[in-house]
Amino acid sequence: DYIADRCSTEIKAYEIRIPIYRTYSSREFRIGDVAFRPVSKAILDQWYGREGTPAAERDEGLNRERAEIQGSVAACLEVRAETRKAREIARAAANEGVALLRFLSPVNWTARLVSHCLPVGRENIQRTTELFIENGAVKSINKAAMQKGPAAWNIDQARSVLPGTLELLHELASGRGSTPFKDDLYSALQLRSRQSIAIEPPHKIVFVVAAIESLLLRDSQEPIQQNLGERMAFLIGN
């Protein structure tokens, strides 16, 4: 009785939206269970305009949120669980949905770029701090953000370059579990997508090759170099 009472109190249906760093789209779309919708000004106005919010806090909060998340898409999920578990489920699903979304990004065309398409707060931007010393004392402190990829990403443009790709990714994510091959392909693409947020080219190569190995090798007992090379040549050769 006690557990049932606590469950009825703690377990609820939540709609959770996780903003994605400077990623924009003029229309909503889905990848599997994750819906991607822009964060509107109206939603932020409603939150900071709620009763009892001081005017200074409202203005400061709106400006801060506008600069960080307004207009960007958010990964939206409906979850039924207790609060902490609901957040865990939403974060995990958002990470997988965003990983597939990055397949449309132009950073995949070169090893020199890094994607910042990640949930806000995890945007993969390195920061540096340098102290300039003169006569044994600090003369100035320089702080800077180091972005190695596009500062913003318009998904509409990516969809026009790769038509149908987003729909195929949605179909794959929705059909996960229906066949062993779809499960293996989904896992391989999740691994492959990690190269787009890796900074060093050697790390990118590891994720790409590991994803290919997971699909083209039967098991860990096979000789990797010969079999992987021959199967890749068979797939892409003329």
Secondary structure, DSSP 4 states (H G I P E B T S, - for coil): -HHHHHHHHH-EEEEEEEEBTTEE-SS-EEETTEEEEE--HHHHHHHHTSTT--HHHHHHHHHHHHHHTTTSEEEEEEEEE-HHHHHHHHHHHHHHHHHHHGGGSGGGG-TT-----SBTT----EEEEEEEEETTEEEEEEEEEE--S-SSEEHHHHHHHSTTHHHHHHHHHHTTTSSHHHHHHHHHHHHHHGGGT--SHHHHHHHHHHHHHHHH-SSTTS-HHHHHHHHHHHHH--
